[in-house]
Amino acid sequence: MNRILVDLPEEQLHELTALVEAEQRPRAAIIRDAIEAYIASHKRVLGADVFGLWKHKKADGLEYQEELRSEW
C-alpha cells in the first residue's frame, strides 16, 4: 500500500474527524472508502455513451457507412 499527502480544508478535516469518532474506524479506512466510492461513481463503461446514438436519425446506419466508404 502506498502513502499520499493530501491537504484538506479545516472544515473537511473537522467533518472527517466527526466520522472517525462516530464510526469508530481509522481515518485512513474512511478515506480509502471515500476514494473507492468516488472512483466507482466516475467509471464509465466503454461505449456506454454511444448506445442509441442513431435513434433520432432518419438515415439508415449501414447506408451512411457505405456512402462514407465509397469516398475512399
C-alpha positions as CSV (number, residue, x, y, z in Angstrom):
1,M,0.0,0.0,0.0
2,N,1.3,3.5,-0.9
3,R,1.0,6.7,1.1
4,I,0.0,10.0,-0.2
5,L,-0.2,13.5,1.3
6,V,-3.5,15.3,1.0
7,D,-4.2,18.9,2.0
8,L,-7.8,19.3,3.4
9,P,-9.6,22.5,4.3
10,E,-10.2,22.8,8.1
11,E,-13.9,22.2,7.7
12,Q,-13.4,18.9,5.8
13,L,-10.9,17.8,8.5
14,H,-13.5,18.5,11.2
15,E,-16.2,16.6,9.3
16,L,-13.7,13.7,8.8
17,T,-12.8,13.7,12.5
18,A,-16.5,13.5,13.4
19,L,-17.0,10.5,11.1
20,V,-14.0,8.8,12.6
21,E,-15.4,9.2,16.1
22,A,-18.9,8.2,15.1
23,E,-17.9,5.1,13.2
24,Q,-15.0,4.2,15.5
25,R,-12.9,3.4,12.4
26,P,-9.4,4.6,11.4
27,R,-9.3,7.8,9.4
28,A,-7.3,6.1,6.6
29,A,-10.0,3.4,6.2
30,I,-12.7,6.1,5.8
31,I,-10.6,8.0,3.3
32,R,-10.0,4.8,1.3
33,D,-13.7,4.0,1.2
34,A,-14.5,7.6,0.1
35,I,-11.9,7.4,-2.7
36,E,-13.2,3.9,-3.8
37,A,-16.8,5.2,-3.9
38,Y,-15.7,8.3,-5.9
39,I,-13.8,6.2,-8.5
40,A,-16.7,3.8,-8.8
41,S,-19.2,6.6,-9.4
42,H,-17.0,8.1,-12.1
43,K,-16.1,5.0,-14.1
44,R,-17.6,5.0,-17.5
45,V,-18.5,1.8,-19.3
46,L,-16.6,1.7,-22.5
47,G,-19.0,2.6,-25.3
48,A,-21.9,3.4,-22.9
49,D,-22.1,7.0,-24.3
50,V,-22.7,5.8,-27.9
51,F,-25.6,3.4,-27.4
52,G,-28.7,4.9,-29.0
53,L,-26.7,7.5,-30.9
54,W,-28.6,6.9,-34.1
55,K,-32.1,6.5,-32.7
56,H,-33.2,10.0,-33.8
57,K,-31.5,9.8,-37.2
58,K,-33.7,9.3,-40.2
59,A,-30.8,7.8,-42.2
60,D,-30.0,4.0,-42.2
61,G,-26.7,3.4,-40.5
62,L,-25.5,0.9,-43.0
63,E,-26.3,3.1,-45.9
64,Y,-24.5,6.0,-44.2
65,Q,-21.4,3.8,-43.6
66,E,-21.4,2.6,-47.3
67,E,-21.7,6.2,-48.5
68,L,-18.7,7.3,-46.4
69,R,-16.6,4.4,-47.5
70,S,-17.4,5.0,-51.2
71,E,-15.4,8.1,-50.9
72,W,-12.2,6.1,-50.3
